[in-house]
Amino acid sequence: ILFQEGLVRFLFATETFSLGLNMPARTVVFTSMRKWDGEVFRPPSAAEYIQMSGRAGRRGLDAQGMVVLLLNEEIEAEALQAMMSASPLPLESAFRLRYNTLLKLYALESYDVELLVRRSFYTYQRVGALPEIARRRAALEAEAAALTQPDE
């Protein structure tokens, strides 16, 4: 609660703090560019770096976030560049509307199930994919039309 209210000036936390919690900070500080994965120390993967550094900057409060790297050990420039410039992992919606969910939603008489589906990330992804699907279909139909069948 103190963190969410902006009363905590500094918070030193492990990477697990950055997973799944909506607690952005103005500045994220990496005190090390090595991560223990249970067997060896290694640099964070690009996805891990993006997840942790992505906490910098509070929506609606900060124009930008700050990330500070305290490089107290050597790291190859290429490895650092690859980690910092990689694309995030693609997100795929896991939304599945099942009978049990429908029954629970219909029990809430004021809840609009169709609106829930229309506003879901699943629908957003599917609607965004429609132009590419239409182009692919048109190309396949053109290819099929160009096929000739030998005379029998």
Beta strands, then each sheet from edge to edge (+ up, - down):
strand 1: 27-30
strand 2: 35-36
strand 3: 41-42
strand 4: 66-69
sheet 1: 1+ 4+
sheet 2: 2+ 3-
end
